Amino acid sequence: MKVLITTGLYPPEIGGPATYSKFLVDQLPRYGYEVEVLAFRDVREYPKLFRHFMFFFKVLARGRHADILYAQDTISVGVPTAFANVFLRKKFVLRIPGDHVWEQGTQRFGVKEMLEDFPLFSSHWHPYLMVLRLLQRFVVKSADLVIVPSKYLERIVSAWQVEPQRLKLVYNGIEEFKDTGNKPVLRGLLKFQGKLLVSIGRLVSWKGFAGLIDLMPSLKNDFPDLKLLIVGNGPDLASLEERARKKGLADDVIFAGGLERDVLIRYIRVSDVFVLNSRYEGLSHQLLEVMAVGVPIVATKVGGNKEVIDHEKNGYLVAPDDAPRMRKYIGELLRNTELRARITAAGKRKVKQFSNEKMAQQTAQLFKAL
């Protein structure tokens, strides 16, 4: 049986969809599935609207020989895949890692609600958001099976009037990192001394990087050699760089851009604490990777984060932009070597619940049931 995975990102690109899709390519053949990937980068060179039409035609061409079409989001690849399937009549599976309509509303149209308070429709929305929601609804209703990566998103998507028999929870998987390098050696190669915080994600408002930059001056009062490494690209890059400059942190906040995954894992390895100040996460694959590498985490108690981190056991949870508590937990971890070791050991135990093998097995079982 053949599966065509349509995805917005695929290695060497970084991000949850890229890592997840690569896992399935590696694992599903063990269960008798032949897997082909169609990545959005194949059409990214075209103008914005035209690239989706081109992706539609590519799905038509490659989907003819597939038994299952598996789209990794509701809009960028979900829309062209769903429309192509009107003609192909294959089994259509949709994975929903988040709400693209809410993300666009927050990023571009002044939406202030948290995702759990965001309505299905609103007469106050910009017309662009209404069109996006209608397209999203079409894609979701077209799917034979809808997969979500967390109980949090299961609750969100069930409110979209998705029947329980079509909605299934499959947690993200994570590989076992056998060799991420020796921390002192890697620091020597990077010629880095001092304390290092790392945060990773798309540079958009709900990821909370501005709050982390604002936190740095008070942290540096206690840890003068502290640096913050921010990994990722996005529309807020220029404003974040300017924010760091205005606070006199141009040399202390490092914007690394997008990194290949092997390089990214090593940057995580050399860090002392990983910080996630996001206002929203479906289920952060990045948290799983950081725990598997062995770095303590301070994250926000939003979305699926609470399904990964047990507060004060394998990490710390705070409210978004709760600067006093974030500073407290980061400071404790930076000062206390034994605490870091205990938290990271618990994190490595926890992450074993999220294995590639389990994720692939559950996905294969769902495909078979179709």
Secondary structure, 3 states (H helix, E strand, C coil): CEEEEEECCCCCCCCHHHHHHHHHHHHHHHHCCEEEEEEHHHCCCCCHHHHHHHHHHHHHHHHCCCCEEEECCCCCCHHHHHHHHHHHCCEEEEECCCCHHHHHHHHHCCCCCCHHHCCCCCCCCCHHHHHHHHHHHHHHHHCCEEEECCHHHHHHHHCCCCCHHHEEECCCCECCCCCCCCHHHHHHHHCCCCCEEEEECCCCHHHCHHHHHHHHHHHHHHCCCCEEEEECCCCCHHHHHHHHHHCCCCCCEEEEECCCHHHHHHHHHHCCEEEECCCCCCCCHHHHHHHHHCCCEEEECCCCHHHHCCECCCEEEECCCCHHHHHHHHHHHHHCHHHHHHHHHHHHHHHCCCEHHHHHHHHHHHHHHC
